Amino acid sequence: MFTDADEAVAAAALVAAQCPGGAPVDPDDGPQEPMPAFPDQLRKLAHEALARIATDPCGPAPNWVDPDDAKQWQALLTRLRTVLVPPPPTVPLPDVERPT
C-alpha cells in the first residue's frame, strides 16, 4: 500500500534522476516509457515536498517497527534532497576594465 509520502518520494526521485548527481531510475521499478525533461522549477518543489516528509512526525518513518528501516528511509530522503537543491542563480559578473 502506497501512501502520499511514498508517491511524493517516487516523483522526487524521477526529478532527481535528471539532476546532476542524481541516480538513474531503475528500469524494473521506474516508468516503462522514457520520461520527458522536467522543468527546473520542479527541483525546488520536489525538495520542499521531501523536507516536509522528512520532518513529519506522523509520516511513515516514525511508525516503522524496525528502526533500521526508518534510518534507511531518512537516508534516502537526505540523498534526494541533496541532489534536488536548486543551483544558485547565476549572476552575470560585471565587465571590469583591467589596466593595460
C-alpha positions as a Markdown table, in Angstrom:
| # | Residue | x | y | z |
|---|---|---|---|---|
| 1 | Met | 0.0 | 0.0 | 0.0 |
| 2 | Phe | 1.4 | 3.3 | -1.1 |
| 3 | Thr | 1.0 | 6.5 | 0.9 |
| 4 | Asp | 1.0 | 10.1 | -0.3 |
| 5 | Ala | 4.6 | 10.3 | 1.1 |
| 6 | Asp | 5.7 | 7.2 | -0.9 |
| 7 | Glu | 4.3 | 8.7 | -4.1 |
| 8 | Ala | 5.9 | 12.1 | -3.4 |
| 9 | Val | 9.3 | 10.4 | -2.9 |
| 10 | Ala | 8.9 | 8.4 | -6.1 |
| 11 | Ala | 8.1 | 11.6 | -8.0 |
| 12 | Ala | 11.0 | 13.4 | -6.4 |
| 13 | Ala | 13.3 | 10.5 | -7.4 |
| 14 | Leu | 12.2 | 10.9 | -11.0 |
| 15 | Val | 13.0 | 14.6 | -10.9 |
| 16 | Ala | 16.3 | 13.9 | -9.1 |
| 17 | Ala | 17.3 | 11.4 | -11.8 |
| 18 | Gln | 17.5 | 14.3 | -14.3 |
| 19 | Cys | 19.7 | 16.4 | -12.0 |
| 20 | Pro | 23.5 | 16.4 | -11.9 |
| 21 | Gly | 24.5 | 13.7 | -9.4 |
| 22 | Gly | 21.1 | 12.1 | -9.5 |
| 23 | Ala | 20.8 | 8.3 | -9.5 |
| 24 | Pro | 19.3 | 6.8 | -12.7 |
| 25 | Val | 15.8 | 5.4 | -12.4 |
| 26 | Asp | 15.7 | 1.6 | -12.0 |
| 27 | Pro | 14.2 | 0.2 | -15.2 |
| 28 | Asp | 12.4 | -2.5 | -13.3 |
| 29 | Asp | 10.8 | -0.2 | -10.8 |
| 30 | Gly | 10.6 | 3.0 | -12.8 |
| 31 | Pro | 8.4 | 4.2 | -15.6 |
| 32 | Gln | 8.0 | 1.9 | -18.7 |
| 33 | Glu | 8.3 | 4.9 | -21.1 |
| 34 | Pro | 11.1 | 7.5 | -21.2 |
| 35 | Met | 10.4 | 10.5 | -19.1 |
| 36 | Pro | 10.2 | 14.0 | -20.6 |
| 37 | Ala | 12.7 | 16.6 | -19.4 |
| 38 | Phe | 11.3 | 18.2 | -16.3 |
| 39 | Pro | 11.3 | 22.0 | -15.9 |
| 40 | Asp | 13.9 | 23.3 | -13.4 |
| 41 | Gln | 11.2 | 24.6 | -11.0 |
| 42 | Leu | 10.2 | 21.1 | -10.2 |
| 43 | Arg | 13.5 | 20.6 | -8.4 |
| 44 | Lys | 12.5 | 23.2 | -5.8 |
| 45 | Leu | 9.0 | 21.8 | -5.4 |
| 46 | Ala | 10.3 | 18.2 | -5.0 |
| 47 | His | 12.9 | 19.4 | -2.5 |
| 48 | Glu | 10.2 | 21.2 | -0.5 |
| 49 | Ala | 8.0 | 18.2 | -0.5 |
| 50 | Leu | 10.8 | 16.0 | 0.8 |
| 51 | Ala | 11.6 | 18.5 | 3.5 |
| 52 | Arg | 8.0 | 18.3 | 4.7 |
| 53 | Ile | 8.0 | 14.5 | 4.6 |
| 54 | Ala | 11.3 | 14.2 | 6.4 |
| 55 | Thr | 10.1 | 16.3 | 9.3 |
| 56 | Asp | 6.5 | 15.0 | 9.5 |
| 57 | Pro | 6.1 | 13.4 | 13.0 |
| 58 | Cys | 3.2 | 11.4 | 11.6 |
| 59 | Gly | 4.9 | 10.4 | 8.4 |
| 60 | Pro | 5.9 | 6.8 | 7.6 |
| 61 | Ala | 9.4 | 6.6 | 9.2 |
| 62 | Pro | 8.3 | 7.2 | 12.9 |
| 63 | Asn | 5.7 | 4.4 | 12.6 |
| 64 | Trp | 8.0 | 1.7 | 11.4 |
| 65 | Val | 8.8 | -1.1 | 13.8 |
| 66 | Asp | 12.3 | -1.6 | 12.6 |
| 67 | Pro | 14.4 | 1.4 | 13.4 |
| 68 | Asp | 16.9 | 0.5 | 10.7 |
| 69 | Asp | 14.2 | 0.8 | 8.0 |
| 70 | Ala | 13.4 | 4.3 | 9.3 |
| 71 | Lys | 17.0 | 5.2 | 9.1 |
| 72 | Gln | 17.3 | 4.0 | 5.5 |
| 73 | Trp | 14.2 | 6.0 | 4.6 |
| 74 | Gln | 15.7 | 9.1 | 6.2 |
| 75 | Ala | 19.0 | 8.5 | 4.4 |
| 76 | Leu | 17.1 | 8.2 | 1.1 |
| 77 | Leu | 15.3 | 11.5 | 1.7 |
| 78 | Thr | 18.6 | 13.2 | 2.5 |
| 79 | Arg | 20.3 | 11.9 | -0.6 |
| 80 | Leu | 17.4 | 13.0 | -2.8 |
| 81 | Arg | 17.2 | 16.4 | -1.1 |
| 82 | Thr | 21.0 | 16.9 | -1.7 |
| 83 | Val | 20.6 | 16.3 | -5.4 |
| 84 | Leu | 17.5 | 18.4 | -5.7 |
| 85 | Val | 18.9 | 21.5 | -4.0 |
| 86 | Pro | 18.3 | 24.1 | -6.7 |
| 87 | Pro | 21.5 | 25.6 | -8.0 |
| 88 | Pro | 22.2 | 29.2 | -7.0 |
| 89 | Pro | 21.0 | 31.7 | -9.6 |
| 90 | Thr | 23.8 | 32.8 | -11.9 |
| 91 | Val | 24.6 | 36.4 | -11.6 |
| 92 | Pro | 26.5 | 37.9 | -14.5 |
| 93 | Leu | 29.8 | 39.4 | -13.5 |
| 94 | Pro | 30.2 | 43.0 | -14.4 |
| 95 | Asp | 32.7 | 43.8 | -17.1 |
| 96 | Val | 35.7 | 45.2 | -15.4 |
| 97 | Glu | 38.3 | 47.1 | -17.3 |
| 98 | Arg | 41.8 | 45.9 | -16.5 |
| 99 | Pro | 44.7 | 48.2 | -16.6 |
| 100 | Thr | 47.0 | 47.5 | -19.6 |
